Amino acid sequence: MIQYILVFFMMMITDYFWGIYIKAVAQHREIKASLFGALIMICSAFTAISYIENHWALVPAVLGGMIGTYISVKYNKSNDGSTN
């Protein structure tokens, strides 16, 4: 059970980091992009090992990814005038 919880939160964090990474690349912020690229690799490695060993870990991975992306988009909006 603890593995599923860890996978869920690790994927949530990974997808949150992806949002930051993509924005940093688009803004040509090399240091920030490379730091978050490395963090994505570490988080993704843990998650991949988990669901290779136990295929049921894909369920919390997918859910964590959805929530992480939602949080990343919702709270890391650029100042482009959007109000949503």
Distance bins in CASP14 RR format, pairs under 12 A and 6 or more apart:
PFRMAT RR
TARGET T0000
AUTHOR 0000-0000-0000
RMODE 2
METHOD distances of the structure
MODEL  1
1 7 0 0 0 0 0 1 0 0 0 0 0
1 8 0 0 0 0 0 1 0 0 0 0 0
1 54 0 0 0 0 0 1 0 0 0 0 0
1 56 0 0 0 0 0 1 0 0 0 0 0
1 57 0 0 0 0 0 1 0 0 0 0 0
1 60 0 0 0 0 0 1 0 0 0 0 0
2 8 0 0 0 0 0 1 0 0 0 0 0
2 9 0 0 0 0 0 1 0 0 0 0 0
2 50 0 0 0 0 0 1 0 0 0 0 0
2 54 0 0 0 0 0 1 0 0 0 0 0
2 57 0 0 0 0 0 1 0 0 0 0 0
2 60 0 0 0 0 0 1 0 0 0 0 0
3 9 0 0 0 0 0 1 0 0 0 0 0
3 10 0 0 0 0 0 1 0 0 0 0 0
3 46 0 0 0 0 0 1 0 0 0 0 0
3 47 0 0 0 0 0 1 0 0 0 0 0
3 49 0 0 0 0 0 1 0 0 0 0 0
3 50 1 0 0 1 0 0 0 0 0 0 0
3 51 0 0 0 0 1 0 0 0 0 0 0
3 53 0 0 0 0 1 0 0 0 0 0 0
3 54 1 0 0 1 0 0 0 0 0 0 0
3 56 0 0 0 0 1 0 0 0 0 0 0
3 57 1 0 0 1 0 0 0 0 0 0 0
3 59 0 0 0 0 0 1 0 0 0 0 0
3 60 0 0 0 0 1 0 0 0 0 0 0
3 61 0 0 0 0 0 1 0 0 0 0 0
4 10 0 0 0 0 0 1 0 0 0 0 0
4 11 0 0 0 0 0 1 0 0 0 0 0
4 47 0 0 0 0 0 1 0 0 0 0 0
4 50 0 0 0 0 1 0 0 0 0 0 0
4 51 0 0 0 0 0 1 0 0 0 0 0
4 54 0 0 0 0 1 0 0 0 0 0 0
4 55 0 0 0 0 0 1 0 0 0 0 0
4 56 1 0 0 1 0 0 0 0 0 0 0
4 57 1 0 0 1 0 0 0 0 0 0 0
4 58 0 0 0 0 0 1 0 0 0 0 0
4 59 1 0 0 1 0 0 0 0 0 0 0
4 60 1 0 1 0 0 0 0 0 0 0 0
4 61 0 0 0 0 1 0 0 0 0 0 0
4 62 0 0 0 0 0 1 0 0 0 0 0
4 63 0 0 0 0 1 0 0 0 0 0 0
4 64 0 0 0 0 0 1 0 0 0 0 0
5 11 0 0 0 0 0 1 0 0 0 0 0
5 12 0 0 0 0 0 1 0 0 0 0 0
5 50 0 0 0 0 0 1 0 0 0 0 0
5 57 0 0 0 0 0 1 0 0 0 0 0
5 59 0 0 0 0 0 1 0 0 0 0 0
5 60 1 0 0 1 0 0 0 0 0 0 0
5 61 0 0 0 0 0 1 0 0 0 0 0
5 63 0 0 0 0 0 1 0 0 0 0 0
5 64 0 0 0 0 0 1 0 0 0 0 0
6 12 0 0 0 0 0 1 0 0 0 0 0
6 13 0 0 0 0 0 1 0 0 0 0 0
6 43 0 0 0 0 0 1 0 0 0 0 0
6 46 1 0 0 1 0 0 0 0 0 0 0
6 47 0 0 0 0 1 0 0 0 0 0 0
6 49 0 0 0 0 0 1 0 0 0 0 0
6 50 1 0 0 1 0 0 0 0 0 0 0
6 51 0 0 0 0 0 1 0 0 0 0 0
6 54 0 0 0 0 0 1 0 0 0 0 0
6 57 0 0 0 0 1 0 0 0 0 0 0
6 60 0 0 0 0 1 0 0 0 0 0 0
6 61 0 0 0 0 0 1 0 0 0 0 0
6 64 0 0 0 0 0 1 0 0 0 0 0
7 13 0 0 0 0 0 1 0 0 0 0 0
7 14 0 0 0 0 0 1 0 0 0 0 0
7 43 0 0 0 0 0 1 0 0 0 0 0
7 44 0 0 0 0 0 1 0 0 0 0 0
7 46 0 0 0 0 1 0 0 0 0 0 0
7 47 1 0 1 0 0 0 0 0 0 0 0
7 48 0 0 0 0 0 1 0 0 0 0 0
7 49 0 0 0 0 1 0 0 0 0 0 0
7 50 1 0 1 0 0 0 0 0 0 0 0
7 51 1 0 0 1 0 0 0 0 0 0 0
7 52 0 0 0 0 0 1 0 0 0 0 0
7 53 0 0 0 0 0 1 0 0 0 0 0
7 54 0 0 0 0 1 0 0 0 0 0 0
7 55 0 0 0 0 0 1 0 0 0 0 0
7 56 0 0 0 0 1 0 0 0 0 0 0
7 57 1 0 1 0 0 0 0 0 0 0 0
7 58 0 0 0 0 1 0 0 0 0 0 0
7 59 0 0 0 0 1 0 0 0 0 0 0
7 60 1 0 1 0 0 0 0 0 0 0 0
7 61 1 0 1 0 0 0 0 0 0 0 0
7 62 0 0 0 0 1 0 0 0 0 0 0
7 63 0 0 0 0 1 0 0 0 0 0 0
7 64 0 0 0 0 1 0 0 0 0 0 0
7 65 0 0 0 0 0 1 0 0 0 0 0
8 14 0 0 0 0 0 1 0 0 0 0 0
8 15 0 0 0 0 0 1 0 0 0 0 0
8 46 0 0 0 0 0 1 0 0 0 0 0
8 47 0 0 0 0 1 0 0 0 0 0 0
8 50 0 0 0 0 0 1 0 0 0 0 0
8 51 0 0 0 0 0 1 0 0 0 0 0
8 57 0 0 0 0 1 0 0 0 0 0 0
8 58 0 0 0 0 0 1 0 0 0 0 0
8 59 0 0 0 0 1 0 0 0 0 0 0
8 60 1 1 0 0 0 0 0 0 0 0 0
8 61 1 0 0 1 0 0 0 0 0 0 0
8 62 0 0 0 0 1 0 0 0 0 0 0
8 63 1 0 0 1 0 0 0 0 0 0 0
8 64 1 0 1 0 0 0 0 0 0 0 0
8 65 0 0 0 0 1 0 0 0 0 0 0
8 66 0 0 0 0 0 1 0 0 0 0 0
8 67 0 0 0 0 1 0 0 0 0 0 0
8 68 0 0 0 0 0 1 0 0 0 0 0
9 15 0 0 0 0 0 1 0 0 0 0 0
9 16 0 0 0 0 0 1 0 0 0 0 0
9 43 0 0 0 0 1 0 0 0 0 0 0
9 46 0 0 0 0 0 1 0 0 0 0 0
9 47 0 0 0 0 0 1 0 0 0 0 0
9 50 0 0 0 0 0 1 0 0 0 0 0
9 60 0 0 0 0 1 0 0 0 0 0 0
9 61 0 0 0 0 0 1 0 0 0 0 0
9 63 0 0 0 0 0 1 0 0 0 0 0
9 64 1 0 0 1 0 0 0 0 0 0 0
9 65 0 0 0 0 0 1 0 0 0 0 0
9 67 0 0 0 0 1 0 0 0 0 0 0
9 68 0 0 0 0 1 0 0 0 0 0 0
9 71 0 0 0 0 0 1 0 0 0 0 0
10 16 0 0 0 0 0 1 0 0 0 0 0
10 17 0 0 0 0 0 1 0 0 0 0 0
10 39 0 0 0 0 0 1 0 0 0 0 0
10 40 0 0 0 0 0 1 0 0 0 0 0
10 42 0 0 0 0 1 0 0 0 0 0 0
10 43 1 0 1 0 0 0 0 0 0 0 0
10 44 0 0 0 0 1 0 0 0 0 0 0
10 45 0 0 0 0 1 0 0 0 0 0 0
10 46 1 0 1 0 0 0 0 0 0 0 0
10 47 1 0 1 0 0 0 0 0 0 0 0
10 48 0 0 0 0 0 1 0 0 0 0 0
10 49 0 0 0 0 0 1 0 0 0 0 0
10 50 1 0 0 1 0 0 0 0 0 0 0
10 51 0 0 0 0 0 1 0 0 0 0 0
10 57 0 0 0 0 0 1 0 0 0 0 0
10 60 0 0 0 0 1 0 0 0 0 0 0
10 61 0 0 0 0 1 0 0 0 0 0 0
10 63 0 0 0 0 0 1 0 0 0 0 0
10 64 0 0 0 0 1 0 0 0 0 0 0
10 65 0 0 0 0 1 0 0 0 0 0 0
10 67 0 0 0 0 0 1 0 0 0 0 0
10 68 0 0 0 0 0 1 0 0 0 0 0
11 17 0 0 0 0 0 1 0 0 0 0 0
11 18 0 0 0 0 0 1 0 0 0 0 0
11 40 0 0 0 0 0 1 0 0 0 0 0
11 43 1 0 0 1 0 0 0 0 0 0 0
11 44 0 0 0 0 1 0 0 0 0 0 0
11 46 0 0 0 0 1 0 0 0 0 0 0
11 47 1 0 1 0 0 0 0 0 0 0 0
11 48 0 0 0 0 0 1 0 0 0 0 0
11 50 0 0 0 0 1 0 0 0 0 0 0
11 51 0 0 0 0 1 0 0 0 0 0 0
11 57 0 0 0 0 1 0 0 0 0 0 0
11 58 0 0 0 0 1 0 0 0 0 0 0
11 59 0 0 0 0 0 1 0 0 0 0 0
11 60 1 0 0 1 0 0 0 0 0 0 0
11 61 1 0 1 0 0 0 0 0 0 0 0
11 62 1 0 0 1 0 0 0 0 0 0 0
11 63 1 0 0 1 0 0 0 0 0 0 0
11 64 1 0 1 0 0 0 0 0 0 0 0
11 65 1 0 1 0 0 0 0 0 0 0 0
11 66 0 0 0 0 1 0 0 0 0 0 0
11 67 0 0 0 0 1 0 0 0 0 0 0
11 68 1 0 0 1 0 0 0 0 0 0 0
11 69 0 0 0 0 1 0 0 0 0 0 0
11 71 0 0 0 0 0 1 0 0 0 0 0
11 72 0 0 0 0 0 1 0 0 0 0 0
12 18 0 0 0 0 0 1 0 0 0 0 0
12 43 0 0 0 0 1 0 0 0 0 0 0
12 47 0 0 0 0 0 1 0 0 0 0 0
12 60 0 0 0 0 1 0 0 0 0 0 0
12 61 0 0 0 0 1 0 0 0 0 0 0
12 62 0 0 0 0 0 1 0 0 0 0 0
12 63 0 0 0 0 1 0 0 0 0 0 0
12 64 1 0 1 0 0 0 0 0 0 0 0
12 65 1 0 1 0 0 0 0 0 0 0 0
12 66 0 0 0 0 1 0 0 0 0 0 0
12 67 1 0 1 0 0 0 0 0 0 0 0
12 68 1 0 1 0 0 0 0 0 0 0 0
12 69 0 0 0 0 1 0 0 0 0 0 0
12 70 0 0 0 0 1 0 0 0 0 0 0
12 71 1 0 0 1 0 0 0 0 0 0 0
12 72 0 0 0 0 1 0 0 0 0 0 0
13 19 0 0 0 0 0 1 0 0 0 0 0
13 20 0 0 0 0 0 1 0 0 0 0 0
13 36 0 0 0 0 0 1 0 0 0 0 0
13 39 0 0 0 0 1 0 0 0 0 0 0
13 40 0 0 0 0 1 0 0 0 0 0 0
13 42 0 0 0 0 0 1 0 0 0 0 0
13 43 1 0 1 0 0 0 0 0 0 0 0
13 44 0 0 0 0 0 1 0 0 0 0 0
13 46 0 0 0 0 0 1 0 0 0 0 0
13 47 0 0 0 0 1 0 0 0 0 0 0
13 61 0 0 0 0 0 1 0 0 0 0 0
13 64 0 0 0 0 1 0 0 0 0 0 0
13 65 0 0 0 0 1 0 0 0 0 0 0
13 67 0 0 0 0 0 1 0 0 0 0 0
13 68 1 0 0 1 0 0 0 0 0 0 0
13 69 0 0 0 0 0 1 0 0 0 0 0
13 71 0 0 0 0 1 0 0 0 0 0 0
13 72 0 0 0 0 1 0 0 0 0 0 0
14 20 0 0 0 0 0 1 0 0 0 0 0
14 21 0 0 0 0 0 1 0 0 0 0 0
14 36 0 0 0 0 0 1 0 0 0 0 0
14 37 0 0 0 0 0 1 0 0 0 0 0
14 39 0 0 0 0 1 0 0 0 0 0 0
14 40 1 0 1 0 0 0 0 0 0 0 0
14 41 0 0 0 0 1 0 0 0 0 0 0
14 42 0 0 0 0 1 0 0 0 0 0 0
14 43 1 0 1 0 0 0 0 0 0 0 0
14 44 1 0 1 0 0 0 0 0 0 0 0
14 45 0 0 0 0 0 1 0 0 0 0 0
14 46 0 0 0 0 1 0 0 0 0 0 0
14 47 1 0 0 1 0 0 0 0 0 0 0
14 48 0 0 0 0 0 1 0 0 0 0 0
14 50 0 0 0 0 0 1 0 0 0 0 0
14 61 0 0 0 0 1 0 0 0 0 0 0
14 62 0 0 0 0 0 1 0 0 0 0 0
14 64 0 0 0 0 1 0 0 0 0 0 0
14 65 1 0 0 1 0 0 0 0 0 0 0
14 66 0 0 0 0 0 1 0 0 0 0 0
14 67 0 0 0 0 0 1 0 0 0 0 0
14 68 1 0 0 1 0 0 0 0 0 0 0
14 69 0 0 0 0 1 0 0 0 0 0 0
14 71 0 0 0 0 0 1 0 0 0 0 0
14 72 0 0 0 0 0 1 0 0 0 0 0
15 21 0 0 0 0 0 1 0 0 0 0 0
15 22 0 0 0 0 0 1 0 0 0 0 0
15 36 0 0 0 0 0 1 0 0 0 0 0
15 39 0 0 0 0 0 1 0 0 0 0 0
15 40 0 0 0 0 1 0 0 0 0 0 0
15 43 0 0 0 0 1 0 0 0 0 0 0
15 44 0 0 0 0 0 1 0 0 0 0 0
15 47 0 0 0 0 0 1 0 0 0 0 0
15 61 0 0 0 0 1 0 0 0 0 0 0
15 62 0 0 0 0 0 1 0 0 0 0 0
15 63 0 0 0 0 0 1 0 0 0 0 0
15 64 1 0 0 1 0 0 0 0 0 0 0
15 65 1 0 1 0 0 0 0 0 0 0 0
15 66 1 0 0 1 0 0 0 0 0 0 0
15 67 1 0 0 1 0 0 0 0 0 0 0
15 68 1 1 0 0 0 0 0 0 0 0 0
15 69 1 0 1 0 0 0 0 0 0 0 0
15 70 0 0 0 0 1 0 0 0 0 0 0
15 71 0 0 0 0 1 0 0 0 0 0 0
15 72 1 0 0 1 0 0 0 0 0 0 0
15 73 0 0 0 0 1 0 0 0 0 0 0
15 76 0 0 0 0 0 1 0 0 0 0 0
16 22 0 0 0 0 0 1 0 0 0 0 0
16 23 0 0 0 0 0 1 0 0 0 0 0
16 36 0 0 0 0 1 0 0 0 0 0 0
16 39 0 0 0 0 1 0 0 0 0 0 0
16 40 0 0 0 0 1 0 0 0 0 0 0
16 43 0 0 0 0 1 0 0 0 0 0 0
16 64 0 0 0 0 1 0 0 0 0 0 0
16 65 0 0 0 0 1 0 0 0 0 0 0
16 66 0 0 0 0 0 1 0 0 0 0 0
16 67 0 0 0 0 1 0 0 0 0 0 0
16 68 1 0 1 0 0 0 0 0 0 0 0
16 69 1 0 0 1 0 0 0 0 0 0 0
16 70 0 0 0 0 1 0 0 0 0 0 0
16 71 1 0 1 0 0 0 0 0 0 0 0
16 72 1 0 1 0 0 0 0 0 0 0 0
16 73 0 0 0 0 1 0 0 0 0 0 0
16 74 0 0 0 0 0 1 0 0 0 0 0
16 75 0 0 0 0 1 0 0 0 0 0 0
16 76 0 0 0 0 1 0 0 0 0 0 0
17 23 0 0 0 0 0 1 0 0 0 0 0
17 24 0 0 0 0 0 1 0 0 0 0 0
17 32 0 0 0 0 0 1 0 0 0 0 0
17 33 0 0 0 0 0 1 0 0 0 0 0
17 35 0 0 0 0 1 0 0 0 0 0 0
17 36 1 0 1 0 0 0 0 0 0 0 0
17 37 1 0 0 1 0 0 0 0 0 0 0
17 38 0 0 0 0 1 0 0 0 0 0 0
17 39 1 0 1 0 0 0 0 0 0 0 0
17 40 1 0 1 0 0 0 0 0 0 0 0
17 41 0 0 0 0 1 0 0 0 0 0 0
17 42 0 0 0 0 1 0 0 0 0 0 0
17 43 1 0 0 1 0 0 0 0 0 0 0
17 44 0 0 0 0 1 0 0 0 0 0 0
17 65 0 0 0 0 0 1 0 0 0 0 0
17 68 0 0 0 0 1 0 0 0 0 0 0
17 69 0 0 0 0 0 1 0 0 0 0 0
17 71 0 0 0 0 0 1 0 0 0 0 0
17 72 1 0 0 1 0 0 0 0 0 0 0
17 76 0 0 0 0 0 1 0 0 0 0 0
18 24 0 0 0 0 0 1 0 0 0 0 0
18 25 0 0 0 0 0 1 0 0 0 0 0
18 33 0 0 0 0 0 1 0 0 0 0 0
18 36 0 0 0 0 1 0 0 0 0 0 0
18 37 0 0 0 0 1 0 0 0 0 0 0
18 39 0 0 0 0 1 0 0 0 0 0 0
18 40 1 0 0 1 0 0 0 0 0 0 0
18 41 0 0 0 0 0 1 0 0 0 0 0
18 43 0 0 0 0 1 0 0 0 0 0 0
18 44 0 0 0 0 1 0 0 0 0 0 0
18 65 0 0 0 0 1 0 0 0 0 0 0
18 68 0 0 0 0 1 0 0 0 0 0 0
18 69 1 0 0 1 0 0 0 0 0 0 0
18 71 0 0 0 0 0 1 0 0 0 0 0
18 72 1 0 0 1 0 0 0 0 0 0 0
18 73 0 0 0 0 0 1 0 0 0 0 0
18 76 0 0 0 0 0 1 0 0 0 0 0
19 25 0 0 0 0 1 0 0 0 0 0 0
19 26 0 0 0 0 0 1 0 0 0 0 0
19 27 0 0 0 0 0 1 0 0 0 0 0
19 32 0 0 0 0 0 1 0 0 0 0 0
19 33 0 0 0 0 0 1 0 0 0 0 0
19 36 0 0 0 0 1 0 0 0 0 0 0
19 37 0 0 0 0 0 1 0 0 0 0 0
19 39 0 0 0 0 0 1 0 0 0 0 0
19 40 0 0 0 0 1 0 0 0 0 0 0
19 65 0 0 0 0 0 1 0 0 0 0 0
19 68 0 0 0 0 1 0 0 0 0 0 0
19 69 1 0 0 1 0 0 0 0 0 0 0
19 70 0 0 0 0 0 1 0 0 0 0 0
19 71 0 0 0 0 1 0 0 0 0 0 0
19 72 1 0 1 0 0 0 0 0 0 0 0
19 73 1 0 0 1 0 0 0 0 0 0 0
19 74 0 0 0 0 0 1 0 0 0 0 0
19 75 0 0 0 0 0 1 0 0 0 0 0
19 76 1 0 0 1 0 0 0 0 0 0 0
19 77 0 0 0 0 0 1 0 0 0 0 0
19 78 0 0 0 0 0 1 0 0 0 0 0
20 26 0 0 0 0 0 1 0 0 0 0 0
20 27 0 0 0 0 0 1 0 0 0 0 0
20 29 0 0 0 0 1 0 0 0 0 0 0
20 32 1 0 0 1 0 0 0 0 0 0 0
20 33 0 0 0 0 1 0 0 0 0 0 0
20 35 0 0 0 0 1 0 0 0 0 0 0
20 36 1 0 1 0 0 0 0 0 0 0 0
20 37 0 0 0 0 1 0 0 0 0 0 0
20 39 0 0 0 0 1 0 0 0 0 0 0
20 40 0 0 0 0 1 0 0 0 0 0 0
20 68 0 0 0 0 0 1 0 0 0 0 0
20 69 0 0 0 0 0 1 0 0 0 0 0
20 71 0 0 0 0 0 1 0 0 0 0 0
20 72 1 0 0 1 0 0 0 0 0 0 0
20 73 0 0 0 0 0 1 0 0 0 0 0
20 75 0 0 0 0 0 1 0 0 0 0 0
20 76 1 0 0 1 0 0 0 0 0 0 0
20 78 0 0 0 0 0 1 0 0 0 0 0
21 27 0 0 0 0 0 1 0 0 0 0 0
21 29 0 0 0 0 1 0 0 0 0 0 0
21 30 0 0 0 0 0 1 0 0 0 0 0
21 32 0 0 0 0 1 0 0 0 0 0 0
21 33 1 0 1 0 0 0 0 0 0 0 0
21 34 0 0 0 0 1 0 0 0 0 0 0
21 35 0 0 0 0 1 0 0 0 0 0 0
21 36 1 0 1 0 0 0 0 0 0 0 0
21 37 1 0 1 0 0 0 0 0 0 0 0
21 38 0 0 0 0 1 0 0 0 0 0 0
21 39 0 0 0 0 1 0 0 0 0 0 0
21 40 1 0 0 1 0 0 0 0 0 0 0
21 41 0 0 0 0 0 1 0 0 0 0 0
21 43 0 0 0 0 0 1 0 0 0 0 0
21 44 0 0 0 0 0 1 0 0 0 0 0
21 72 0 0 0 0 1 0 0 0 0 0 0
21 76 0 0 0 0 0 1 0 0 0 0 0
22 29 0 0 0 0 0 1 0 0 0 0 0
22 32 0 0 0 0 0 1 0 0 0 0 0
22 33 0 0 0 0 1 0 0 0 0 0 0
22 36 0 0 0 0 1 0 0 0 0 0 0
22 37 0 0 0 0 0 1 0 0 0 0 0
22 40 0 0 0 0 0 1 0 0 0 0 0
22 69 0 0 0 0 0 1 0 0 0 0 0
22 72 0 0 0 0 1 0 0 0 0 0 0
22 73 0 0 0 0 0 1 0 0 0 0 0
22 76 0 0 0 0 1 0 0 0 0 0 0
22 78 0 0 0 0 0 1 0 0 0 0 0
23 29 0 0 0 0 1 0 0 0 0 0 0
23 32 0 0 0 0 1 0 0 0 0 0 0
23 33 0 0 0 0 1 0 0 0 0 0 0
23 36 0 0 0 0 1 0 0 0 0 0 0
23 72 0 0 0 0 1 0 0 0 0 0 0
23 73 0 0 0 0 0 1 0 0 0 0 0
23 75 0 0 0 0 0 1 0 0 0 0 0
23 76 1 0 0 1 0 0 0 0 0 0 0
23 77 0 0 0 0 1 0 0 0 0 0 0
23 78 1 0 0 1 0 0 0 0 0 0 0
23 79 0 0 0 0 0 1 0 0 0 0 0
23 80 0 0 0 0 0 1 0 0 0 0 0
24 30 0 0 0 0 1 0 0 0 0 0 0
24 31 0 0 0 0 1 0 0 0 0 0 0
24 32 1 0 1 0 0 0 0 0 0 0 0
24 33 1 1 0 0 0 0 0 0 0 0 0
24 34 0 0 0 0 1 0 0 0 0 0 0
24 35 0 0 0 0 1 0 0 0 0 0 0
24 36 1 0 0 1 0 0 0 0 0 0 0
24 37 0 0 0 0 1 0 0 0 0 0 0
24 39 0 0 0 0 0 1 0 0 0 0 0
24 40 0 0 0 0 0 1 0 0 0 0 0
24 76 0 0 0 0 0 1 0 0 0 0 0
24 78 0 0 0 0 0 1 0 0 0 0 0
25 31 0 0 0 0 0 1 0 0 0 0 0
25 32 0 0 0 0 1 0 0 0 0 0 0
25 33 1 0 1 0 0 0 0 0 0 0 0
25 34 0 0 0 0 1 0 0 0 0 0 0
25 35 0 0 0 0 0 1 0 0 0 0 0
25 36 0 0 0 0 1 0 0 0 0 0 0
25 37 0 0 0 0 1 0 0 0 0 0 0
25 40 0 0 0 0 0 1 0 0 0 0 0
26 32 0 0 0 0 0 1 0 0 0 0 0
26 33 0 0 0 0 1 0 0 0 0 0 0
26 76 0 0 0 0 0 1 0 0 0 0 0
26 78 0 0 0 0 1 0 0 0 0 0 0
26 80 0 0 0 0 0 1 0 0 0 0 0
27 33 0 0 0 0 1 0 0 0 0 0 0
27 76 0 0 0 0 0 1 0 0 0 0 0
27 78 0 0 0 0 1 0 0 0 0 0 0
27 79 0 0 0 0 0 1 0 0 0 0 0
27 80 0 0 0 0 0 1 0 0 0 0 0
28 34 0 0 0 0 0 1 0 0 0 0 0
29 35 0 0 0 0 1 0 0 0 0 0 0
29 36 0 0 0 0 1 0 0 0 0 0 0
29 37 0 0 0 0 0 1 0 0 0 0 0
30 36 0 0 0 0 0 1 0 0 0 0 0
30 37 0 0 0 0 0 1 0 0 0 0 0
31 37 0 0 0 0 0 1 0 0 0 0 0
31 38 0 0 0 0 0 1 0 0 0 0 0
32 38 0 0 0 0 0 1 0 0 0 0 0
32 39 0 0 0 0 0 1 0 0 0 0 0
33 39 0 0 0 0 0 1 0 0 0 0 0
33 40 0 0 0 0 0 1 0 0 0 0 0
34 40 0 0 0 0 0 1 0 0 0 0 0
34 41 0 0 0 0 0 1 0 0 0 0 0
35 41 0 0 0 0 0 1 0 0 0 0 0
35 42 0 0 0 0 0 1 0 0 0 0 0
36 42 0 0 0 0 0 1 0 0 0 0 0
36 43 0 0 0 0 0 1 0 0 0 0 0
36 72 0 0 0 0 0 1 0 0 0 0 0
36 76 0 0 0 0 0 1 0 0 0 0 0
37 43 0 0 0 0 1 0 0 0 0 0 0
37 44 0 0 0 0 1 0 0 0 0 0 0
38 44 0 0 0 0 0 1 0 0 0 0 0
38 45 0 0 0 0 0 1 0 0 0 0 0
39 45 0 0 0 0 0 1 0 0 0 0 0
39 46 0 0 0 0 0 1 0 0 0 0 0
40 46 0 0 0 0 0 1 0 0 0 0 0
40 47 0 0 0 0 0 1 0 0 0 0 0
40 48 0 0 0 0 0 1 0 0 0 0 0
40 72 0 0 0 0 0 1 0 0 0 0 0
41 47 0 0 0 0 0 1 0 0 0 0 0
41 48 0 0 0 0 0 1 0 0 0 0 0
42 48 0 0 0 0 0 1 0 0 0 0 0
42 49 0 0 0 0 0 1 0 0 0 0 0
43 49 0 0 0 0 0 1 0 0 0 0 0
43 50 0 0 0 0 0 1 0 0 0 0 0
43 61 0 0 0 0 0 1 0 0 0 0 0
43 64 0 0 0 0 0 1 0 0 0 0 0
43 65 0 0 0 0 0 1 0 0 0 0 0
43 68 0 0 0 0 0 1 0 0 0 0 0
44 50 0 0 0 0 0 1 0 0 0 0 0
44 51 0 0 0 0 0 1 0 0 0 0 0
44 61 0 0 0 0 0 1 0 0 0 0 0
44 65 0 0 0 0 0 1 0 0 0 0 0
45 51 0 0 0 0 0 1 0 0 0 0 0
45 52 0 0 0 0 0 1 0 0 0 0 0
46 52 0 0 0 0 0 1 0 0 0 0 0
46 53 0 0 0 0 0 1 0 0 0 0 0
46 57 0 0 0 0 0 1 0 0 0 0 0
46 61 0 0 0 0 0 1 0 0 0 0 0
47 53 0 0 0 0 0 1 0 0 0 0 0
47 54 0 0 0 0 0 1 0 0 0 0 0
47 57 1 0 0 1 0 0 0 0 0 0 0
47 58 0 0 0 0 1 0 0 0 0 0 0
47 60 0 0 0 0 1 0 0 0 0 0 0
47 61 1 0 1 0 0 0 0 0 0 0 0
47 62 0 0 0 0 0 1 0 0 0 0 0
47 64 0 0 0 0 1 0 0 0 0 0 0
47 65 0 0 0 0 1 0 0 0 0 0 0
48 54 0 0 0 0 0 1 0 0 0 0 0
48 57 0 0 0 0 1 0 0 0 0 0 0
48 58 0 0 0 0 0 1 0 0 0 0 0
48 61 0 0 0 0 1 0 0 0 0 0 0
49 57 0 0 0 0 1 0 0 0 0 0 0
49 61 0 0 0 0 0 1 0 0 0 0 0
50 56 0 0 0 0 1 0 0 0 0 0 0
50 57 1 0 1 0 0 0 0 0 0 0 0
50 58 0 0 0 0 1 0 0 0 0 0 0
50 59 0 0 0 0 0 1 0 0 0 0 0
50 60 0 0 0 0 1 0 0 0 0 0 0
50 61 1 0 0 1 0 0 0 0 0 0 0
51 57 1 0 1 0 0 0 0 0 0 0 0
51 58 1 0 1 0 0 0 0 0 0 0 0
51 59 0 0 0 0 1 0 0 0 0 0 0
51 60 0 0 0 0 1 0 0 0 0 0 0
51 61 1 0 1 0 0 0 0 0 0 0 0
51 62 0 0 0 0 1 0 0 0 0 0 0
52 58 0 0 0 0 1 0 0 0 0 0 0
52 61 0 0 0 0 0 1 0 0 0 0 0
54 60 0 0 0 0 0 1 0 0 0 0 0
54 61 0 0 0 0 0 1 0 0 0 0 0
55 61 0 0 0 0 0 1 0 0 0 0 0
55 62 0 0 0 0 0 1 0 0 0 0 0
56 62 0 0 0 0 0 1 0 0 0 0 0
57 63 0 0 0 0 0 1 0 0 0 0 0
57 64 0 0 0 0 0 1 0 0 0 0 0
58 64 0 0 0 0 0 1 0 0 0 0 0
58 65 0 0 0 0 0 1 0 0 0 0 0
59 65 0 0 0 0 0 1 0 0 0 0 0
59 66 0 0 0 0 0 1 0 0 0 0 0
60 66 0 0 0 0 0 1 0 0 0 0 0
60 67 0 0 0 0 0 1 0 0 0 0 0
61 67 0 0 0 0 0 1 0 0 0 0 0
61 68 0 0 0 0 0 1 0 0 0 0 0
62 68 0 0 0 0 0 1 0 0 0 0 0
62 69 0 0 0 0 0 1 0 0 0 0 0
63 69 0 0 0 0 0 1 0 0 0 0 0
63 70 0 0 0 0 0 1 0 0 0 0 0
64 70 0 0 0 0 1 0 0 0 0 0 0
64 71 0 0 0 0 1 0 0 0 0 0 0
64 72 0 0 0 0 0 1 0 0 0 0 0
65 71 0 0 0 0 1 0 0 0 0 0 0
65 72 0 0 0 0 1 0 0 0 0 0 0
65 73 0 0 0 0 0 1 0 0 0 0 0
66 72 0 0 0 0 0 1 0 0 0 0 0
66 73 0 0 0 0 0 1 0 0 0 0 0
67 73 0 0 0 0 0 1 0 0 0 0 0
67 74 0 0 0 0 0 1 0 0 0 0 0
68 74 0 0 0 0 1 0 0 0 0 0 0
68 75 0 0 0 0 0 1 0 0 0 0 0
68 76 0 0 0 0 0 1 0 0 0 0 0
69 75 0 0 0 0 0 1 0 0 0 0 0
69 76 0 0 0 0 0 1 0 0 0 0 0
70 76 0 0 0 0 0 1 0 0 0 0 0
71 77 0 0 0 0 0 1 0 0 0 0 0
73 82 0 0 0 0 0 1 0 0 0 0 0
73 84 0 0 0 0 1 0 0 0 0 0 0
74 82 0 0 0 0 0 1 0 0 0 0 0
74 84 0 0 0 0 1 0 0 0 0 0 0
76 82 0 0 0 0 0 1 0 0 0 0 0
77 83 0 0 0 0 1 0 0 0 0 0 0
77 84 0 0 0 0 1 0 0 0 0 0 0
END
